[in-house]
């Protein structure tokens, strides 16, 4: 029997239940994974509470996009994986139907990448979603170049911190925003060239000051909502404002221009990369090489045990973390 986290109704963290179930054998195109570590993401609390981009089709529902472990069983038609392979799971499926909160899980083989032996399970559960999210928008789509200035909002999140590392790795200029000054020093230590505290400073004024009036080639924003009107004012002509989340939950106006600063505003989803095999493999090679060289290193804030999943979700929703929250799985 496997220990798997499921939820039978929408609600707060308390609806999560750790249950013993039989996960069975993988079907065609699937793998069964022995999970050693799980990376938590905001999307999971949003699905659980009924605020995600898609709803739950049926209960009980599964949860979780990101995990690391080893292959236990291989379904028919799956090539490139054998029992015992070290792997990570990336978001390339409809959460709720599949999920990785458990000590044994079944996932589509298309959502699995090989994990180099030198990458431990905690790192393997923390790295792929943040870095593929940043890579996909700024490199695969945007073509980030050395010298490009990038505004990174919600910069203390795991994606924000990964974006700072990615921008630095490619010779860009990361400009981080954070709501209060509590995380300013941590963001500077994480590699941000500039940090703007939005409760205390005028974002437009500061960005234009540090870019000598040029504006930025990219804004990378998971918040959306009415705040994009201000972000539009910091764009350099021909730049791209990527919106990759809806943390605001308020309507997003999607401006297409700002006075004298024509730019593109683009809604971006990680699955643009993970659902395309060729693009995912390019991302896997790029990120894997940077991991092995030490250029990329996921920031881990705190770790919980699988039995503490309710507490882990409460902490996720506290917004106190800087970096990734990990859940470890004992066997």
N, C-alpha and C positions, 0 to 999 in steps of 0.2 A: 504493500500500500504506500502511496505517496502522500506527503503533506503539502497541500495546495491551498493558497489563499483564494477565496471566492467571496462574492457579495450577492445577497438575495434581494436587495432593494437599494434604491438610491439614498444617499445620506452622507453623514459625516464619517470620520475615521472609524467610529464604533461599529459600522455595518460590516467591516471586514472580518471574516471568519477563517481561521486556520483549520482546515478539515482534512480528514484522511479519506482519500478516494483512490480508485484504481484508474490510472491514466491509460493503460492498455498499450497496444503496439502502434507505431506510426503507420499511417496510411501511405499510399503512393505520394511521392513528393515531399514527405515529411521526415523529420528526425525526432528521436527522443533524446533529450539532454538531461544529464545529471547536473544540477545547478549547484554551483559553489558560492556565487555572489550575484546580487541583483543591484542595479542602479535605479534609483527612484527619479521620476520626472514629474513635472507639474501636470502634464497631460493626464496622468493616472488619477490624481486627486480630482481633476475636472471631470473625467469620465465617471468616477465613483459618485460624484455629487450631482451629476446631470448637467454639467456646463461645458462639455467637450463639443468638438465640431460634429461628432456623430453621437447618437444615443446608444443605448443597450438594447439589442434585439430580443434577448431572452435572459431569464434568470434561472439558475445562478450563473453569474458572469465571471470571467477571468480578468486578470489585471496584469499590467506590466509589459514593457517593451524591451528592456535591456538587461542582459544577464551574461554570465560567463560560466563555463563548466566544461564537460566532456561529453562526447557522443556516446550514447548507450545502445541505440538501435537505429537502423537505417531502413527507411521505407522503400518500396519498389520504385525503380526509375530514378533514384538519386545517385548522381555521380559525383566523385570528388571528395566524399567523406567516408570514413571507416570508423568502426567502433574504437573508442579510445582517443580519437582526435580532440585536441584542445580547441575550443571554439568560443565565440561570442555571438550573441543574438542582437540583431539590430532591428529598428522599427520598419518592417516591410510586410505588415499584415494588419488586419482589422482587429484592434484590441477589443476584448470582450469575448470574441469567438476564440482567439488564442490569448495566451498570457504567460508570463514567466515567473510569477510569484509562487514558487514551490520548490521542492527538492528534486522533483522529476517533472518535466514538462514536455509537451509535444509542440513543435513549431514547424512552419514551412522551411524546407531546406534553403529556399531562396532568401530567407532572412538570417542566414548564418554565415559568418566569416571565420576563417581560420585564425587562431590566436597563436602568435609566436611563443615558443617555449619559454623565452625570457620574460614574457609578460604575464604577471601573476593574475589570479582570478579577480581580485579587487580592481586592479587597473583595467582588466579586460571588460569589467562590468561598468566602468566609469567613463571610458574613453570614446566609444564609437558614436553614440548619439550626439554629444556635444560637438565633437570635432567634425563629424560628417555634416551636421547642420551648418556650421560655419564654413566649411570647405565648399559645400554644395552651392551656397548662395554666392560667396565672395570669390571663389576660384572657378568652379565649374560654370556657373552662370555669368558672374560679373567680370572675371578676368583680372582680379586684383594684381596690381603691379607695385614694385618698389616705389616709395614716395607717396602712394595714395593715402589720404587721410580717411579714417573710418570712425564714425560715431557709434559706440556700442552702448545701447541702453540696457537697463537691468543688468549691469555689468558684473555684479557679484554672483549671478547664477552660474551654473556649470557651463552653459553655452556661452555666456558672456566672457568667462575666464578663458575658455577654449578659443574664443574669437580673438582675444587679446594676444594669446600665444601665436595663433595663426598669422595675424597681421604682422607681428614682430618677426616671425620666421621668414616672411616674404618681403621684409624691408619697408612695410607700411608704417603708418602713424596711428596707433590706437588712442582714441579719445573716449574715456569711459564716463558714463553718467550713473549717479546713485542718488537716492532720495535724500538721505541724511549723511552727515559727516562721519557717522560711526564706522563706515567701511572704507573711508578715503585712503588711509594708510595701507590697508590690505590690497587695495586695487593698484596703488603705486608699486607696492612690493611685487605684485603679480605681473607687472610689466606695462601698465598703462602709462603713456607718455604725459597725458593730462587727465585729471579727474574733475568733473563738474558736479557739484552738489546742488541738485535741482531745487531743494527747499530754500536754498540760500543765494543762489546765483541765477542770472539770466542766461539760459542755455544758448540762445541765439547770439547774444553779445559775446559770450566767452568763446564759442566755436569760431565765430568770425574773427575774433581777436587772435586766437592761437593759429589760425590759418591765414593771417594777414589779409583778411577780407575775401579770400578765394572760395571759402566753403569747402565741403568735403565731397569726395567722389562717391562715398557710400555711407548710408545710415543702415544699421542692422538692429531692428526693433521688434521685440516680442509683445509689446504692450498694446499697440494700436489705439483705437479710440480717438477722441478729439485732439490729443497731444500731437498727432501727426501734422497738424497745421503749423505748429512751431518748428517741428523737425524739417518741414519743407523749406523753411527760410534759411537753413544752413547748407542747402545743397549747392554744389558747384554745377555750372551748366553742363548738361550731359551726364550727370550722376544718376545713381539708382538708390532709391529708398526701399529697402526690403522690409516687409512686414511679415514676420514668421510666427506670430502668436496673437492671441486676443485676451491678454490678461486684464485689460481694462473692462471688458464686457459691455462697454458703451459703443454706440455706432461709430464707425470709422468713415470720415468724409472722403477718403481717397482723392486728395488733390492731385492734379496732374501737372500743374505748373505753379511756380512762384514768380512774382514780378522780377523780370530780368534774369531768371534762373530756370530755364526749361530743364526738366529732369523726368525720369521715369519712376513711377511708384509701382512696386511689384509685390503682389502677394506670393509668398514662397512657402512651400512645405517640404520637409525633409524627404517625404516619399517620392518626390520628383527624382531623387538620386537613388534611394534604396529599392524602388520598384523597377529600376532600369538596370539590368545585369551589367552591362558594359560600364555604365557610369559608377555603379557601386564598386566594381572591381578596381577602377581607376582611383576612387576614393580610398579603398582598402590599401592599395599600394602606396599612395601618397602619405597617408596617416601612419601606416606601419613603418615606413622608412623614417619618418620624423620621430616616432616612438623609440625606435631602435637607436637613433642618433642622440636621443635625449632632448631634442628640440621641443617635443610635446610631452607634457606630464599632467594628467588630470589632477585637479585639486580636490582632495577628499575632506569634507567638513566633519562628518561624524558617521559612525557605524552602529547598526542595530542588529540584533538577532532576528531570524524569521518569526519567532514567537512574539517579538515586540513590534509587529507590523503596524498595529494601531498607534502605538507611540511614535513610530517612524513617520507615519502620515501626519500626525499632529505636529511634529517638528517641521515637516515639509511645508505645512501651511502657516507656520509661524513667521516665515520669511527671515529668520534669524541666521540662516546658514550662509556661508561663503563657500561656494563650490558644491560638490556632489554629496548626496546622502546615499550610503551603501547599506544594504542588508546582507548579512552573511548567513550561510546555510550550513549547518552541521549535518554529518551523515553518520 
